[in-house]
């Protein structure tokens, strides 16, 4: 039986380099990368661009959309793999193992609260308003179908602030960093969470993330 696909979420406050690490980590596994920011509805982007933090009502349908988008993507990847000629063996599965290569997706997403991370894990929550619903063509997420892991990029406040000040053309403003740090619920100690250092190089972060993800089940 083939191993289940996986979702790896590269998380942290804005300015930590989630997209940079996410793309590099995805490339190292041969997984596609999805930037969670690209799935924000226009109303969320406009709100953040104006310097206003999102509420839970804003975030809930967006987080569920990320989860269901990844679930659909993994189904496509598995169908594509089954369409290839014969099963393949990956280094992850070990030599002599006839299981198909594991498929998965890496997502960049701030995932600041445990509540948000649980939605990304596929644990459906009651939404805060009638407006916070999934698009009609998407089913609710399924927590048992897609094991989820988090790579938390941890860094010092001043380093983060300096990075955000130097970013050009991004909707997240440096002035919102304080709000993000106040919102952040440290994920260390949660199941499936590993930590990398903000100040390490991308190559070092990838190596450390892969080593620690292997320890927790990938």
N, C-alpha and C positions, 0 to 999 in steps of 0.2 A: 504494500500500500504506500502510495506517495505521501511524503510529509505535507503538512498543511502549509499554505502560503503564509507569509508574515507581513505585518505592517511595522515599519520602523519610523518613529516620529523623532526628528531632531528638533529639540525644544529649547526655549530660553527667551529672555526679553529681547526686544528689538536691539540690533547692533551687535549681537553675539556672532553673527556669521552663519546663521542656520542654513541659508541657501548654499553658501560655499561648501560647508561641510556636508550638507545633505546630498549635493550633486556628486561630490567626491566619494562619499560612502556608497551611494547608489551605484556609481561606476565600478567600484571595487567588488560589489556583489553581482553586477550585471543586472541590476534592477532599474526600472524607470524611477524618475524623481518627479514629484508634484510639489509645487510651492503653494502652500495653503492660502497665501495672500491672493493668488490668482482666482480663487473660488469665492472670494468675498462678493456679495451683491454690491451694486453701485451705491446703494444708500449707506453701506458701511464705509466704503472708501471715501465718500464725500464727508461723512462725519469725522473720520480720522484726519482727513486732509485739513479740516477746519480746526483741528486741535482738540476735539472732544473724544474722550475714551468711550469704547463700546460698552453697552450694558449686557447682562446675561441674555436678555431678550434678543439683542442683536446677534450674539454669538451662538446661541443654541442651534438654530437651523444651519448656520455655516459649519459648525463642527460636525453635525450629523451629515451634512452634504460631503464633507471631506471623507468621513468614514464610508459612506455608501459608494462614493466615487471610487475609492480604493477597492472595496469589495467587488464592484463590477469590473475594475481593471484586472484584478487577480483572476477572475473567471475567464476573461479574455486571454490572459497569459497562459492559464492552464489548458485552455482549448487549443491555443497555438502550439504549445509544447506537445500535446497529444497528437497533433497533426504532423509533427516531425517524424522522421523515420527512426523508430525504435527509441527506447528509453536511454537517457544519458545518466552518467554518474558524475557527481560533483565532488570537489574536495571536501565540502561541508559534510556530505553523507559518508565519506570515507571510502577507501579502496575496497573493491570487491562487492560493493553494495549495488544492487540493481534498481534501487529506487530512482525515480526521476529527479532531476535537479530541482531544488526548491525554488519556487517563484515568490516574488514579493514586491513591495513598493516602499520607497522612502519618501516621507513627507516632511516638509519644513513647516512648523507651526508653533506659535508661542506656548500654547497649552499651559497657561500660568497657574490655573487652579486644578486641584484634584478632581473637582466636578467636571471641568473641561476634559481632563485626561480620561475620565470614566466614559464620557460620551465618545471620545476617540477609540476607546477600548470596545465600543459597541454596546455599552450599557445604556439603554434608552432612558431618558429622563422626561419628566413632565415639563412641558415648556411653560414659559412665564406669561405668555399671552396667546390669544387665538391666531395672531399673525405669525408666530414662530413655528412654522410647520415646514416639513420637507416638500420639495416639488412633487406634484402628483405622480410623476412617472417613476419615482424612486421608492423602494420599499424601506421600512425601518432597518437599521443595522442589526447584524446578528453577531453577538459577542463570541459565540462558540465556534464560528467559522474562520476566524482570522486572529490568531494570537498577535498581541500588540506589545511592542517594546519601545522604550524612550531613551534617547541619548540627550542628556541635559548638559548644555554648554554653560559652565559656571565661571563667572568672572567678577572682578572688582568694579564697583560703581563708577569710579573716575575713568577707568579704561573704557567702559561702556559709553559714558557720556561723551568722551572725546571721539569715539568712533561715530556716534550718531551725529555729532556736529559736522563731521567731515563727509557725511553721506549727501549725495546730490540727487534730487528728483524723487525721493521716496516720500510716501504720504505720511509716514510716522515721524513726528517731530521730536527733537531732542528734549523739549520741555515736557514730553509725556513720559520720559524715562522714570521719573519719580513715581508716577501713577502705576507704571508697570511693576516696579520693584515692590511697591506696597501691595499690589495684587498677588504677586508671586507667592505660591505656597510650595515650599521646597519639596521636590519629589523624591529626595534621597530617602531610601528605606522602603519605597513602594516596590511591589513585585515588578520585575521586568524593566527597571530603571537603572541605567549606567550613567556615569559622570565623566566628562572630559574637561580639560582646562582651557579656558578662553585664550590664554596667552601662548599656548602651544601652536606649532605650525599645523596646517591642515593635514599634512602627511602624518604627523604625530597623533593628531586627533583621530584620524581614520584607524591607525594601527591600534590605538588604545580602545576605541569603541568596538572594533571587531574582537579584540581579545576579551573584553568584558562582556560583550553580547554572547560570545561563545560560552562563557561561564554561566549565563542565565538562560541558555536554551537555544541559541541560534547556531 
